[in-house]
């Protein structure tokens, strides 16, 4: 059996793939989400938090992130 690893955190490159925005715009969006969710600078943003914030379903973004 293949043990597939899936990560929990989302990164600007993932947001770029999901939204079609530039890497820099994706970084800004990620920072805005973190600020609005009252996350500290050293805290990661999870895929679920991003999906809840943007209103995009997890199933729609999973294949873009995990391939």
PDB file of N, H, CA, C and O in Angstrom:
ATOM      1  N   UNK A   1       0.827  -1.188   0.000  1.00  0.00           N
ATOM      2  CA  UNK A   1       0.000   0.000   0.000  1.00  0.00           C
ATOM      3  C   UNK A   1       0.867   1.245   0.000  1.00  0.00           C
ATOM      4  O   UNK A   1       1.921   1.290   0.635  1.00  0.00           O
ATOM      5  N   UNK A   2       0.423   2.214  -0.694  1.00  0.00           N
ATOM      6  H   UNK A   2      -0.433   2.178  -1.209  1.00  0.00           H
ATOM      7  CA  UNK A   2       1.152   3.474  -0.779  1.00  0.00           C
ATOM      8  C   UNK A   2       0.690   4.402   0.344  1.00  0.00           C
ATOM      9  O   UNK A   2      -0.502   4.677   0.488  1.00  0.00           O
ATOM     10  N   UNK A   3       1.640   4.876   1.128  1.00  0.00           N
ATOM     11  H   UNK A   3       2.608   4.653   1.011  1.00  0.00           H
ATOM     12  CA  UNK A   3       1.324   5.803   2.210  1.00  0.00           C
ATOM     13  C   UNK A   3       1.479   7.220   1.679  1.00  0.00           C
ATOM     14  O   UNK A   3       2.593   7.729   1.553  1.00  0.00           O
ATOM     15  N   UNK A   4       0.363   7.844   1.373  1.00  0.00           N
ATOM     16  H   UNK A   4      -0.542   7.430   1.476  1.00  0.00           H
ATOM     17  CA  UNK A   4       0.387   9.176   0.771  1.00  0.00           C
ATOM     18  C   UNK A   4       0.434  10.246   1.855  1.00  0.00           C
ATOM     19  O   UNK A   4      -0.425  10.292   2.736  1.00  0.00           O
ATOM     20  N   UNK A   5       1.445  11.101   1.780  1.00  0.00           N
ATOM     21  H   UNK A   5       2.143  11.063   1.065  1.00  0.00           H
ATOM     22  CA  UNK A   5       1.568  12.189   2.743  1.00  0.00           C
ATOM     23  C   UNK A   5       0.849  13.418   2.207  1.00  0.00           C
ATOM     24  O   UNK A   5       1.058  13.839   1.069  1.00  0.00           O
ATOM     25  N   UNK A   6       0.008  13.975   3.043  1.00  0.00           N
ATOM     26  H   UNK A   6      -0.162  13.634   3.967  1.00  0.00           H
ATOM     27  CA  UNK A   6      -0.661  15.213   2.676  1.00  0.00           C
ATOM     28  C   UNK A   6      -0.382  16.227   3.762  1.00  0.00           C
ATOM     29  O   UNK A   6      -0.498  15.933   4.952  1.00  0.00           O
ATOM     30  N   UNK A   7      -0.019  17.403   3.350  1.00  0.00           N
ATOM     31  H   UNK A   7       0.076  17.642   2.383  1.00  0.00           H
ATOM     32  CA  UNK A   7       0.304  18.434   4.329  1.00  0.00           C
ATOM     33  C   UNK A   7      -0.934  19.213   4.723  1.00  0.00           C
ATOM     34  O   UNK A   7      -1.972  19.147   4.064  1.00  0.00           O
ATOM     35  N   UNK A   8      -0.803  19.946   5.803  1.00  0.00           N
ATOM     36  H   UNK A   8       0.040  20.000   6.339  1.00  0.00           H
ATOM     37  CA  UNK A   8      -1.918  20.700   6.365  1.00  0.00           C
ATOM     38  C   UNK A   8      -1.819  22.172   5.998  1.00  0.00           C
ATOM     39  O   UNK A   8      -2.837  22.848   5.853  1.00  0.00           O
ATOM     40  N   UNK A   9      -0.605  22.668   5.848  1.00  0.00           N
ATOM     41  H   UNK A   9       0.222  22.119   5.967  1.00  0.00           H
ATOM     42  CA  UNK A   9      -0.373  24.101   5.630  1.00  0.00           C
ATOM     43  C   UNK A   9      -0.500  24.469   4.154  1.00  0.00           C
ATOM     44  O   UNK A   9      -0.282  23.648   3.263  1.00  0.00           O
ATOM     45  N   UNK A  10      -0.856  25.714   3.934  1.00  0.00           N
ATOM     46  H   UNK A  10      -1.034  26.380   4.658  1.00  0.00           H
ATOM     47  CA  UNK A  10      -0.946  26.239   2.573  1.00  0.00           C
ATOM     48  C   UNK A  10       0.120  27.315   2.406  1.00  0.00           C
ATOM     49  O   UNK A  10       0.436  28.041   3.349  1.00  0.00           O
ATOM     50  N   UNK A  11       0.660  27.410   1.219  1.00  0.00           N
ATOM     51  H   UNK A  11       0.403  26.821   0.453  1.00  0.00           H
ATOM     52  CA  UNK A  11       1.735  28.346   0.917  1.00  0.00           C
ATOM     53  C   UNK A  11       1.337  29.240  -0.261  1.00  0.00           C
ATOM     54  O   UNK A  11       0.401  28.919  -0.993  1.00  0.00           O
ATOM     55  N   UNK A  12       2.041  30.354  -0.444  1.00  0.00           N
ATOM     56  H   UNK A  12       2.801  30.615   0.151  1.00  0.00           H
ATOM     57  CA  UNK A  12       1.695  31.267  -1.545  1.00  0.00           C
ATOM     58  C   UNK A  12       1.660  30.591  -2.920  1.00  0.00           C
ATOM     59  O   UNK A  12       0.836  30.949  -3.761  1.00  0.00           O
ATOM     60  N   UNK A  13       2.536  29.633  -3.151  1.00  0.00           N
ATOM     61  H   UNK A  13       3.206  29.342  -2.467  1.00  0.00           H
ATOM     62  CA  UNK A  13       2.551  28.938  -4.445  1.00  0.00           C
ATOM     63  C   UNK A  13       1.239  28.171  -4.659  1.00  0.00           C
ATOM     64  O   UNK A  13       0.732  28.099  -5.779  1.00  0.00           O
ATOM     65  N   UNK A  14       0.699  27.604  -3.586  1.00  0.00           N
ATOM     66  H   UNK A  14       1.110  27.663  -2.676  1.00  0.00           H
ATOM     67  CA  UNK A  14      -0.593  26.911  -3.676  1.00  0.00           C
ATOM     68  C   UNK A  14      -1.709  27.897  -3.997  1.00  0.00           C
ATOM     69  O   UNK A  14      -2.567  27.628  -4.837  1.00  0.00           O
ATOM     70  N   UNK A  15      -1.685  29.039  -3.318  1.00  0.00           N
ATOM     71  H   UNK A  15      -0.988  29.257  -2.636  1.00  0.00           H
ATOM     72  CA  UNK A  15      -2.700  30.073  -3.550  1.00  0.00           C
ATOM     73  C   UNK A  15      -2.603  30.586  -4.983  1.00  0.00           C
ATOM     74  O   UNK A  15      -3.616  30.899  -5.607  1.00  0.00           O
ATOM     75  N   UNK A  16      -1.383  30.670  -5.497  1.00  0.00           N
ATOM     76  H   UNK A  16      -0.560  30.415  -4.990  1.00  0.00           H
ATOM     77  CA  UNK A  16      -1.171  31.089  -6.881  1.00  0.00           C
ATOM     78  C   UNK A  16      -1.832  30.096  -7.837  1.00  0.00           C
ATOM     79  O   UNK A  16      -2.476  30.504  -8.803  1.00  0.00           O
ATOM     80  N   UNK A  17      -1.679  28.811  -7.576  1.00  0.00           N
ATOM     81  H   UNK A  17      -1.155  28.480  -6.791  1.00  0.00           H
ATOM     82  CA  UNK A  17      -2.295  27.789  -8.432  1.00  0.00           C
ATOM     83  C   UNK A  17      -3.818  27.838  -8.359  1.00  0.00           C
ATOM     84  O   UNK A  17      -4.503  27.634  -9.362  1.00  0.00           O
ATOM     85  N   UNK A  18      -4.342  28.110  -7.162  1.00  0.00           N
ATOM     86  H   UNK A  18      -3.786  28.276  -6.348  1.00  0.00           H
ATOM     87  CA  UNK A  18      -5.793  28.123  -6.962  1.00  0.00           C
ATOM     88  C   UNK A  18      -6.434  29.342  -7.616  1.00  0.00           C
ATOM     89  O   UNK A  18      -7.445  29.221  -8.308  1.00  0.00           O
ATOM     90  N   UNK A  19      -5.841  30.520  -7.396  1.00  0.00           N
ATOM     91  H   UNK A  19      -5.020  30.618  -6.834  1.00  0.00           H
ATOM     92  CA  UNK A  19      -6.473  31.771  -7.819  1.00  0.00           C
ATOM     93  C   UNK A  19      -6.026  32.262  -9.186  1.00  0.00           C
ATOM     94  O   UNK A  19      -6.745  33.020  -9.837  1.00  0.00           O
ATOM     95  N   UNK A  20      -4.850  31.840  -9.628  1.00  0.00           N
ATOM     96  H   UNK A  20      -4.266  31.224  -9.099  1.00  0.00           H
ATOM     97  CA  UNK A  20      -4.319  32.343 -10.890  1.00  0.00           C
ATOM     98  C   UNK A  20      -3.634  33.688 -10.745  1.00  0.00           C
ATOM     99  O   UNK A  20      -3.238  34.294 -11.741  1.00  0.00           O
ATOM    100  N   UNK A  21      -3.491  34.159  -9.521  1.00  0.00           N
ATOM    101  H   UNK A  21      -3.812  33.667  -8.712  1.00  0.00           H
ATOM    102  CA  UNK A  21      -2.820  35.441  -9.276  1.00  0.00           C
ATOM    103  C   UNK A  21      -1.311  35.237  -9.288  1.00  0.00           C
ATOM    104  O   UNK A  21      -0.826  34.106  -9.285  1.00  0.00           O
ATOM    105  N   UNK A  22      -0.580  36.337  -9.303  1.00  0.00           N
ATOM    106  H   UNK A  22      -0.973  37.256  -9.306  1.00  0.00           H
ATOM    107  CA  UNK A  22       0.873  36.255  -9.261  1.00  0.00           C
ATOM    108  C   UNK A  22       1.317  35.777  -7.882  1.00  0.00           C
ATOM    109  O   UNK A  22       0.530  35.764  -6.935  1.00  0.00           O
ATOM    110  N   UNK A  23       2.582  35.384  -7.780  1.00  0.00           N
ATOM    111  H   UNK A  23       3.221  35.395  -8.549  1.00  0.00           H
ATOM    112  CA  UNK A  23       3.121  34.923  -6.499  1.00  0.00           C
ATOM    113  C   UNK A  23       3.042  36.033  -5.457  1.00  0.00           C
ATOM    114  O   UNK A  23       2.695  35.784  -4.302  1.00  0.00           O
ATOM    115  N   UNK A  24       3.360  37.240  -5.863  1.00  0.00           N
ATOM    116  H   UNK A  24       3.642  37.442  -6.801  1.00  0.00           H
ATOM    117  CA  UNK A  24       3.334  38.369  -4.928  1.00  0.00           C
ATOM    118  C   UNK A  24       1.911  38.665  -4.439  1.00  0.00           C
ATOM    119  O   UNK A  24       1.697  38.907  -3.250  1.00  0.00           O
ATOM    120  N   UNK A  25       0.951  38.646  -5.349  1.00  0.00           N
ATOM    121  H   UNK A  25       1.124  38.449  -6.315  1.00  0.00           H
ATOM    122  CA  UNK A  25      -0.443  38.858  -4.954  1.00  0.00           C
ATOM    123  C   UNK A  25      -0.935  37.723  -4.047  1.00  0.00           C
ATOM    124  O   UNK A  25      -1.726  37.949  -3.132  1.00  0.00           O
ATOM    125  N   UNK A  26      -0.464  36.521  -4.308  1.00  0.00           N
ATOM    126  H   UNK A  26       0.179  36.337  -5.051  1.00  0.00           H
ATOM    127  CA  UNK A  26      -0.830  35.383  -3.470  1.00  0.00           C
ATOM    128  C   UNK A  26      -0.263  35.534  -2.066  1.00  0.00           C
ATOM    129  O   UNK A  26      -0.918  35.178  -1.086  1.00  0.00           O
ATOM    130  N   UNK A  27       0.948  36.059  -1.969  1.00  0.00           N
ATOM    131  H   UNK A  27       1.479  36.349  -2.765  1.00  0.00           H
ATOM    132  CA  UNK A  27       1.555  36.319  -0.663  1.00  0.00           C
ATOM    133  C   UNK A  27       0.758  37.370   0.090  1.00  0.00           C
ATOM    134  O   UNK A  27       0.526  37.234   1.291  1.00  0.00           O
ATOM    135  N   UNK A  28       0.340  38.410  -0.605  1.00  0.00           N
ATOM    136  H   UNK A  28       0.528  38.520  -1.581  1.00  0.00           H
ATOM    137  CA  UNK A  28      -0.470  39.457   0.029  1.00  0.00           C
ATOM    138  C   UNK A  28      -1.808  38.903   0.510  1.00  0.00           C
ATOM    139  O   UNK A  28      -2.258  39.229   1.608  1.00  0.00           O
ATOM    140  N   UNK A  29      -2.439  38.075  -0.303  1.00  0.00           N
ATOM    141  H   UNK A  29      -2.073  37.811  -1.195  1.00  0.00           H
ATOM    142  CA  UNK A  29      -3.709  37.470   0.088  1.00  0.00           C
ATOM    143  C   UNK A  29      -3.523  36.588   1.318  1.00  0.00           C
ATOM    144  O   UNK A  29      -4.346  36.607   2.233  1.00  0.00           O
ATOM    145  N   UNK A  30      -2.445  35.822   1.336  1.00  0.00           N
ATOM    146  H   UNK A  30      -1.776  35.807   0.593  1.00  0.00           H
ATOM    147  CA  UNK A  30      -2.168  34.963   2.480  1.00  0.00           C
ATOM    148  C   UNK A  30      -1.971  35.790   3.751  1.00  0.00           C
ATOM    149  O   UNK A  30      -2.473  35.423   4.814  1.00  0.00           O
ATOM    150  N   UNK A  31      -1.248  36.897   3.646  1.00  0.00           N
ATOM    151  H   UNK A  31      -0.840  37.195   2.783  1.00  0.00           H
ATOM    152  CA  UNK A  31      -1.044  37.774   4.800  1.00  0.00           C
ATOM    153  C   UNK A  31      -2.362  38.389   5.262  1.00  0.00           C
ATOM    154  O   UNK A  31      -2.592  38.530   6.463  1.00  0.00           O
ATOM    155  N   UNK A  32      -3.221  38.754   4.326  1.00  0.00           N
ATOM    156  H   UNK A  32      -3.034  38.639   3.350  1.00  0.00           H
ATOM    157  CA  UNK A  32      -4.526  39.329   4.677  1.00  0.00           C
ATOM    158  C   UNK A  32      -5.382  38.309   5.419  1.00  0.00           C
ATOM    159  O   UNK A  32      -6.035  38.644   6.407  1.00  0.00           O
ATOM    160  N   UNK A  33      -5.379  37.082   4.950  1.00  0.00           N
ATOM    161  H   UNK A  33      -4.848  36.810   4.147  1.00  0.00           H
ATOM    162  CA  UNK A  33      -6.146  36.027   5.609  1.00  0.00           C
ATOM    163  C   UNK A  33      -5.617  35.813   7.023  1.00  0.00           C
ATOM    164  O   UNK A  33      -6.392  35.717   7.974  1.00  0.00           O
ATOM    165  N   UNK A  34      -4.295  35.739   7.155  1.00  0.00           N
ATOM    166  H   UNK A  34      -3.666  35.817   6.382  1.00  0.00           H
ATOM    167  CA  UNK A  34      -3.698  35.538   8.478  1.00  0.00           C
ATOM    168  C   UNK A  34      -4.031  36.694   9.416  1.00  0.00           C
ATOM    169  O   UNK A  34      -4.325  36.471  10.590  1.00  0.00           O
ATOM    170  N   UNK A  35      -3.989  37.912   8.917  1.00  0.00           N
ATOM    171  H   UNK A  35      -3.750  38.094   7.964  1.00  0.00           H
ATOM    172  CA  UNK A  35      -4.315  39.089   9.731  1.00  0.00           C
ATOM    173  C   UNK A  35      -5.775  39.055  10.160  1.00  0.00           C
ATOM    174  O   UNK A  35      -6.089  39.286  11.328  1.00  0.00           O
ATOM    175  N   UNK A  36      -6.660  38.768   9.224  1.00  0.00           N
ATOM    176  H   UNK A  36      -6.405  38.580   8.275  1.00  0.00           H
ATOM    177  CA  UNK A  36      -8.088  38.734   9.529  1.00  0.00           C
ATOM    178  C   UNK A  36      -8.452  37.611  10.505  1.00  0.00           C
ATOM    179  O   UNK A  36      -9.432  37.719  11.242  1.00  0.00           O
ATOM    180  N   UNK A  37      -7.663  36.540  10.507  1.00  0.00           N
ATOM    181  H   UNK A  37      -6.867  36.453   9.908  1.00  0.00           H
ATOM    182  CA  UNK A  37      -7.903  35.426  11.428  1.00  0.00           C
ATOM    183  C   UNK A  37      -7.127  35.590  12.737  1.00  0.00           C
ATOM    184  O   UNK A  37      -7.101  34.682  13.568  1.00  0.00           O
ATOM    185  N   UNK A  38      -6.500  36.747  12.912  1.00  0.00           N
ATOM    186  H   UNK A  38      -6.521  37.484  12.236  1.00  0.00           H
ATOM    187  CA  UNK A  38      -5.732  37.060  14.124  1.00  0.00           C
ATOM    188  C   UNK A  38      -4.627  36.047  14.407  1.00  0.00           C
ATOM    189  O   UNK A  38      -4.414  35.649  15.553  1.00  0.00           O
ATOM    190  N   UNK A  39      -3.933  35.639  13.359  1.00  0.00           N
ATOM    191  H   UNK A  39      -4.106  35.963  12.428  1.00  0.00           H
ATOM    192  CA  UNK A  39      -2.814  34.715  13.520  1.00  0.00           C
ATOM    193  C   UNK A  39      -1.534  35.505  13.736  1.00  0.00           C
ATOM    194  O   UNK A  39      -1.359  36.595  13.190  1.00  0.00           O
ATOM    195  N   UNK A  40      -0.650  34.945  14.534  1.00  0.00           N
ATOM    196  H   UNK A  40      -0.792  34.060  14.978  1.00  0.00           H
ATOM    197  CA  UNK A  40       0.644  35.565  14.751  1.00  0.00           C
ATOM    198  C   UNK A  40       1.519  35.361  13.523  1.00  0.00           C
ATOM    199  O   UNK A  40       1.229  34.522  12.670  1.00  0.00           O
ATOM    200  N   UNK A  41       2.586  36.135  13.446  1.00  0.00           N
ATOM    201  H   UNK A  41       2.822  36.817  14.139  1.00  0.00           H
ATOM    202  CA  UNK A  41       3.472  36.081  12.281  1.00  0.00           C
ATOM    203  C   UNK A  41       4.102  34.700  12.106  1.00  0.00           C
ATOM    204  O   UNK A  41       4.335  34.260  10.980  1.00  0.00           O
ATOM    205  N   UNK A  42       4.377  34.019  13.217  1.00  0.00           N
ATOM    206  H   UNK A  42       4.188  34.376  14.132  1.00  0.00           H
ATOM    207  CA  UNK A  42       5.054  32.722  13.143  1.00  0.00           C
ATOM    208  C   UNK A  42       4.091  31.542  12.998  1.00  0.00           C
ATOM    209  O   UNK A  42       4.532  30.396  12.923  1.00  0.00           O
ATOM    210  N   UNK A  43       2.785  31.805  12.958  1.00  0.00           N
ATOM    211  H   UNK A  43       2.426  32.737  13.018  1.00  0.00           H
ATOM    212  CA  UNK A  43       1.805  30.730  12.819  1.00  0.00           C
ATOM    213  C   UNK A  43       1.518  30.447  11.347  1.00  0.00           C
ATOM    214  O   UNK A  43       1.485  31.354  10.514  1.00  0.00           O
ATOM    215  N   UNK A  44       1.314  29.181  11.056  1.00  0.00           N
ATOM    216  H   UNK A  44       1.341  28.445  11.732  1.00  0.00           H
ATOM    217  CA  UNK A  44       1.006  28.766   9.693  1.00  0.00           C
ATOM    218  C   UNK A  44      -0.482  28.916   9.409  1.00  0.00           C
ATOM    219  O   UNK A  44      -1.304  28.939  10.325  1.00  0.00           O
ATOM    220  N   UNK A  45      -0.811  29.015   8.137  1.00  0.00           N
ATOM    221  H   UNK A  45      -0.143  28.996   7.393  1.00  0.00           H
ATOM    222  CA  UNK A  45      -2.198  29.058   7.685  1.00  0.00           C
ATOM    223  C   UNK A  45      -2.539  27.676   7.137  1.00  0.00           C
ATOM    224  O   UNK A  45      -1.817  27.141   6.296  1.00  0.00           O
ATOM    225  N   UNK A  46      -3.628  27.107   7.609  1.00  0.00           N
ATOM    226  H   UNK A  46      -4.215  27.542   8.292  1.00  0.00           H
ATOM    227  CA  UNK A  46      -4.006  25.778   7.136  1.00  0.00           C
ATOM    228  C   UNK A  46      -4.867  25.884   5.878  1.00  0.00           C
ATOM    229  O   UNK A  46      -5.448  26.928   5.582  1.00  0.00           O
ATOM    230  N   UNK A  47      -4.928  24.798   5.168  1.00  0.00           N
ATOM    231  H   UNK A  47      -4.456  23.949   5.408  1.00  0.00           H
ATOM    232  CA  UNK A  47      -5.739  24.743   3.955  1.00  0.00           C
ATOM    233  C   UNK A  47      -7.210  24.942   4.308  1.00  0.00           C
ATOM    234  O   UNK A  47      -7.934  25.636   3.594  1.00  0.00           O
ATOM    235  N   UNK A  48      -7.649  24.337   5.406  1.00  0.00           N
ATOM    236  H   UNK A  48      -7.061  23.774   5.986  1.00  0.00           H
ATOM    237  CA  UNK A  48      -9.048  24.486   5.837  1.00  0.00           C
ATOM    238  C   UNK A  48      -9.384  25.930   6.168  1.00  0.00           C
ATOM    239  O   UNK A  48     -10.456  26.414   5.805  1.00  0.00           O
ATOM    240  N   UNK A  49      -8.482  26.628   6.855  1.00  0.00           N
ATOM    241  H   UNK A  49      -7.611  26.235   7.150  1.00  0.00           H
ATOM    242  CA  UNK A  49      -8.714  28.035   7.192  1.00  0.00           C
ATOM    243  C   UNK A  49      -8.823  28.883   5.932  1.00  0.00           C
ATOM    244  O   UNK A  49      -9.682  29.761   5.841  1.00  0.00           O
ATOM    245  N   UNK A  50      -7.955  28.621   4.963  1.00  0.00           N
ATOM    246  H   UNK A  50      -7.258  27.907   5.037  1.00  0.00           H
ATOM    247  CA  UNK A  50      -7.999  29.354   3.703  1.00  0.00           C
ATOM    248  C   UNK A  50      -9.320  29.094   2.980  1.00  0.00           C
ATOM    249  O   UNK A  50      -9.935  30.020   2.451  1.00  0.00           O
ATOM    250  N   UNK A  51      -9.749  27.846   2.960  1.00  0.00           N
ATOM    251  H   UNK A  51      -9.250  27.094   3.390  1.00  0.00           H
ATOM    252  CA  UNK A  51     -11.004  27.491   2.288  1.00  0.00           C
ATOM    253  C   UNK A  51     -12.198  28.155   2.958  1.00  0.00           C
ATOM    254  O   UNK A  51     -13.083  28.671   2.275  1.00  0.00           O
ATOM    255  N   UNK A  52     -12.233  28.149   4.282  1.00  0.00           N
ATOM    256  H   UNK A  52     -11.515  27.730   4.837  1.00  0.00           H
ATOM    257  CA  UNK A  52     -13.329  28.801   4.999  1.00  0.00           C
ATOM    258  C   UNK A  52     -13.351  30.297   4.727  1.00  0.00           C
ATOM    259  O   UNK A  52     -14.416  30.882   4.532  1.00  0.00           O
ATOM    260  N   UNK A  53     -12.178  30.914   4.713  1.00  0.00           N
ATOM    261  H   UNK A  53     -11.313  30.439   4.871  1.00  0.00           H
ATOM    262  CA  UNK A  53     -12.087  32.360   4.507  1.00  0.00           C
ATOM    263  C   UNK A  53     -12.541  32.753   3.105  1.00  0.00           C
ATOM    264  O   UNK A  53     -13.273  33.729   2.936  1.00  0.00           O
ATOM    265  N   UNK A  54     -12.109  31.997   2.106  1.00  0.00           N
ATOM    266  H   UNK A  54     -11.515  31.204   2.244  1.00  0.00           H
ATOM    267  CA  UNK A  54     -12.400  32.359   0.718  1.00  0.00           C
ATOM    268  C   UNK A  54     -13.733  31.809   0.223  1.00  0.00           C
ATOM    269  O   UNK A  54     -14.255  32.268  -0.793  1.00  0.00           O
ATOM    270  N   UNK A  55     -14.284  30.833   0.931  1.00  0.00           N
ATOM    271  H   UNK A  55     -13.860  30.460   1.757  1.00  0.00           H
ATOM    272  CA  UNK A  55     -15.542  30.238   0.495  1.00  0.00           C
ATOM    273  C   UNK A  55     -15.373  29.191  -0.590  1.00  0.00           C
ATOM    274  O   UNK A  55     -16.346  28.798  -1.233  1.00  0.00           O
ATOM    275  N   UNK A  56     -14.160  28.743  -0.794  1.00  0.00           N
ATOM    276  H   UNK A  56     -13.370  29.063  -0.272  1.00  0.00           H
ATOM    277  CA  UNK A  56     -13.885  27.700  -1.782  1.00  0.00           C
ATOM    278  C   UNK A  56     -13.900  26.355  -1.065  1.00  0.00           C
ATOM    279  O   UNK A  56     -13.349  26.230   0.029  1.00  0.00           O
ATOM    280  N   UNK A  57     -14.518  25.363  -1.661  1.00  0.00           N
ATOM    281  H   UNK A  57     -14.966  25.464  -2.549  1.00  0.00           H
ATOM    282  CA  UNK A  57     -14.593  24.042  -1.044  1.00  0.00           C
ATOM    283  C   UNK A  57     -13.235  23.345  -1.115  1.00  0.00           C
ATOM    284  O   UNK A  57     -12.488  23.491  -2.083  1.00  0.00           O
ATOM    285  N   UNK A  58     -12.943  22.591  -0.068  1.00  0.00           N
ATOM    286  H   UNK A  58     -13.550  22.473   0.718  1.00  0.00           H
ATOM    287  CA  UNK A  58     -11.675  21.862   0.020  1.00  0.00           C
ATOM    288  C   UNK A  58     -11.486  20.932  -1.177  1.00  0.00           C
ATOM    289  O   UNK A  58     -10.385  20.820  -1.717  1.00  0.00           O
ATOM    290  N   UNK A  59     -12.550  20.276  -1.582  1.00  0.00           N
ATOM    291  H   UNK A  59     -13.444  20.367  -1.144  1.00  0.00           H
ATOM    292  CA  UNK A  59     -12.469  19.324  -2.692  1.00  0.00           C
ATOM    293  C   UNK A  59     -12.038  19.998  -3.993  1.00  0.00           C
ATOM    294  O   UNK A  59     -11.408  19.372  -4.845  1.00  0.00           O
ATOM    295  N   UNK A  60     -12.381  21.276  -4.139  1.00  0.00           N
ATOM    296  H   UNK A  60     -12.894  21.784  -3.447  1.00  0.00           H
ATOM    297  CA  UNK A  60     -12.021  22.000  -5.355  1.00  0.00           C
ATOM    298  C   UNK A  60     -10.544  22.374  -5.388  1.00  0.00           C
ATOM    299  O   UNK A  60      -9.967  22.509  -6.467  1.00  0.00           O
ATOM    300  N   UNK A  61      -9.928  22.542  -4.229  1.00  0.00           N
ATOM    301  H   UNK A  61     -10.397  22.432  -3.352  1.00  0.00           H
ATOM    302  CA  UNK A  61      -8.533  22.976  -4.204  1.00  0.00           C
ATOM    303  C   UNK A  61      -7.558  21.830  -3.964  1.00  0.00           C
ATOM    304  O   UNK A  61      -6.374  21.961  -4.273  1.00  0.00           O
ATOM    305  N   UNK A  62      -8.026  20.717  -3.424  1.00  0.00           N
ATOM    306  H   UNK A  62      -8.988  20.610  -3.174  1.00  0.00           H
ATOM    307  CA  UNK A  62      -7.129  19.616  -3.064  1.00  0.00           C
ATOM    308  C   UNK A  62      -6.331  19.109  -4.264  1.00  0.00           C
ATOM    309  O   UNK A  62      -5.124  18.889  -4.156  1.00  0.00           O
ATOM    310  N   UNK A  63      -6.984  18.925  -5.386  1.00  0.00           N
ATOM    311  H   UNK A  63      -7.964  19.103  -5.474  1.00  0.00           H
ATOM    312  CA  UNK A  63      -6.267  18.399  -6.559  1.00  0.00           C
ATOM    313  C   UNK A  63      -5.258  19.415  -7.101  1.00  0.00           C
ATOM    314  O   UNK A  63      -4.264  19.021  -7.712  1.00  0.00           O
ATOM    315  N   UNK A  64      -5.490  20.697  -6.893  1.00  0.00           N
ATOM    316  H   UNK A  64      -6.298  21.017  -6.397  1.00  0.00           H
ATOM    317  CA  UNK A  64      -4.536  21.714  -7.335  1.00  0.00           C
ATOM    318  C   UNK A  64      -3.307  21.753  -6.433  1.00  0.00           C
ATOM    319  O   UNK A  64      -2.202  22.044  -6.892  1.00  0.00           O
ATOM    320  N   UNK A  65      -3.499  21.461  -5.161  1.00  0.00           N
ATOM    321  H   UNK A  65      -4.396  21.224  -4.788  1.00  0.00           H
ATOM    322  CA  UNK A  65      -2.394  21.495  -4.207  1.00  0.00           C
ATOM    323  C   UNK A  65      -1.604  20.191  -4.233  1.00  0.00           C
ATOM    324  O   UNK A  65      -0.374  20.209  -4.273  1.00  0.00           O
ATOM    325  N   UNK A  66      -2.300  19.070  -4.212  1.00  0.00           N
ATOM    326  H   UNK A  66      -3.300  19.055  -4.180  1.00  0.00           H
ATOM    327  CA  UNK A  66      -1.636  17.773  -4.090  1.00  0.00           C
ATOM    328  C   UNK A  66      -1.380  17.084  -5.426  1.00  0.00           C
ATOM    329  O   UNK A  66      -0.704  16.057  -5.478  1.00  0.00           O
ATOM    330  N   UNK A  67      -1.912  17.640  -6.488  1.00  0.00           N
ATOM    331  H   UNK A  67      -2.462  18.474  -6.446  1.00  0.00           H
ATOM    332  CA  UNK A  67      -1.641  17.113  -7.817  1.00  0.00           C
ATOM    333  C   UNK A  67      -2.504  16.002  -8.278  1.00  0.00           C
ATOM    334  O   UNK A  67      -2.330  15.507  -9.392  1.00  0.00           O
TER     335      UNK A  67
END
